[in-house]
Amino acid sequence: MYQYEQYRDIRIAWTDDLDGGGGSFGRSFVPVTRHLFGKTGRVFEFCAGPGFIGFYLLAEGLCDSVCFSDINPKAVEMLEHTIKLNGLESRVSVYLSDGLSDIPDSEKWDLVVSNPPHFFSESHEDHLNDLRRVDSQWHVHAEFYANIRRHLNIGASILFQENYLGSSENTFAEMLDRNNFVIVNSIMIDTQRHRDNNKFFMWIKERGDGLWWMLDDTRILPVAATDVARRNRISLPPGKYQIAFANDTDRLSGVFMTKAWDDKGAGRMEGPVQIRIAGIKPGTREKSSCVLLNPGLYFITDDRMTDSFATLDVQEK
Ligand SMILES: C[S@@+](CC[C@H](N)C(=O)[O-])C[C@H]1O[C@@H](n2cnc3c(N)ncnc32)[C@H](O)[C@@H]1O
């Protein structure tokens, strides 16, 4: 009764009536995730259906483990079948859940991916009749953004694939803002496998999680000392700090480093650390209008470094 897709080492069960597009345009989660995050820890696929996206990321080695949920018992049964078939019980878990309501608080994720229902309807009947396509009054989205925070690890990201035929970034702006989330970037991709110009990715983060700012033309980042402390759980005395962004520590040798954190945001470290920044290739330094640094993946130098990208102006407030 199931059809199967063999994706690298994983054989994924699916059926026509439960496939929500993950097996086609959902494949673009692989390059986007690789580009933005590299390898990540635990991934959650919300509204998972057959779980294409999560299984692709796992098969590609882009995460350590995956958690799935869906409201449809048939989808959950199918996911359990794929897990058993591939012997993935120790790395993959599944919840039957309306939104996040039946997922235990102990579940924590580094990356949340989803290709949720893309179309608005006033009617709840429409939603029940077409769980794959219809989100009545954006209720599924609104509940998700209202409740997801308790499941997010420090520095976690949310990557939703939406559809311009049903929504735009503005559609979700108010519910994101209300719940203290921001769109870091909105991304379109046109893969050879599936030329589809309606889908877009929204890369979302909790406001104030990690260290990230939008750089203006002057490349000066005014920030309150209290904000630095809140975002990074460390304190920096007021003053000007040069910030270097790169991912090749060698090229920055000789730079006096004042602060560094490990990649769990925990133990402080001294000495050079490898820096990973979304979109910056190894061995290069690039300017970017948006810089996102998770805790532990950056450092701040003092002002002896001239070849830096930006000045962090820590102000007393
Ligand atoms: C567009 S499909 C995506 C399925 C799969 N990710 C894919 O790309 O093939 C949307 C999925 O959301 C699920 N869904 C709809 N409402 C839900 C809710 N309230 N809570 C959890 N899942 C829901 C549906 O059952 C369906 O599997």
PDBQT file of the ligand as one rigid body, heavy atoms in Angstrom, charges set to zero:
ROOT
HETATM    1  C1  LIG A 401       1.641  20.550   2.928  1.00  0.00    +0.000 C 
HETATM    2  S1  LIG A 401       1.519  19.057   3.863  1.00  0.00    +0.000 S 
HETATM    3  C2  LIG A 401       3.243  18.734   4.100  1.00  0.00    +0.000 C 
HETATM    4  C3  LIG A 401       3.539  17.305   4.323  1.00  0.00    +0.000 C 
HETATM    5  C4  LIG A 401       5.029  16.969   4.165  1.00  0.00    +0.000 C 
HETATM    6  N1  LIG A 401       5.869  17.827   4.993  1.00  0.00    +0.000 N 
HETATM    7  C5  LIG A 401       5.437  17.072   2.722  1.00  0.00    +0.000 C 
HETATM    8  O1  LIG A 401       6.042  18.103   2.359  1.00  0.00    +0.000 OA
HETATM    9  O2  LIG A 401       5.123  16.167   1.968  1.00  0.00    +0.000 OA
HETATM   10  C6  LIG A 401       0.954  19.632   5.410  1.00  0.00    +0.000 C 
HETATM   11  C7  LIG A 401       0.894  18.598   6.544  1.00  0.00    +0.000 C 
HETATM   12  O3  LIG A 401       0.428  19.285   7.704  1.00  0.00    +0.000 OA
HETATM   13  C8  LIG A 401      -0.357  18.400   8.488  1.00  0.00    +0.000 C 
HETATM   14  N2  LIG A 401      -1.201  19.199   9.374  1.00  0.00    +0.000 N 
HETATM   15  C9  LIG A 401      -2.273  19.956   9.057  1.00  0.00    +0.000 A 
HETATM   16  N3  LIG A 401      -2.790  20.533  10.151  1.00  0.00    +0.000 NA
HETATM   17  C10 LIG A 401      -2.012  20.158  11.191  1.00  0.00    +0.000 A 
HETATM   18  C11 LIG A 401      -2.012  20.443  12.583  1.00  0.00    +0.000 A 
HETATM   19  N4  LIG A 401      -2.947  21.200  13.148  1.00  0.00    +0.000 N 
HETATM   20  N5  LIG A 401      -1.043  19.920  13.346  1.00  0.00    +0.000 NA
HETATM   21  C12 LIG A 401      -0.086  19.101  12.815  1.00  0.00    +0.000 A 
HETATM   22  N6  LIG A 401      -0.039  18.791  11.491  1.00  0.00    +0.000 NA
HETATM   23  C13 LIG A 401      -0.974  19.328  10.705  1.00  0.00    +0.000 A 
HETATM   24  C14 LIG A 401      -1.117  17.603   7.444  1.00  0.00    +0.000 C 
HETATM   25  O4  LIG A 401      -1.601  16.388   7.967  1.00  0.00    +0.000 OA
HETATM   26  C15 LIG A 401      -0.059  17.428   6.350  1.00  0.00    +0.000 C 
HETATM   27  O5  LIG A 401       0.649  16.235   6.540  1.00  0.00    +0.000 OA
ENDROOT
TORSDOF 0
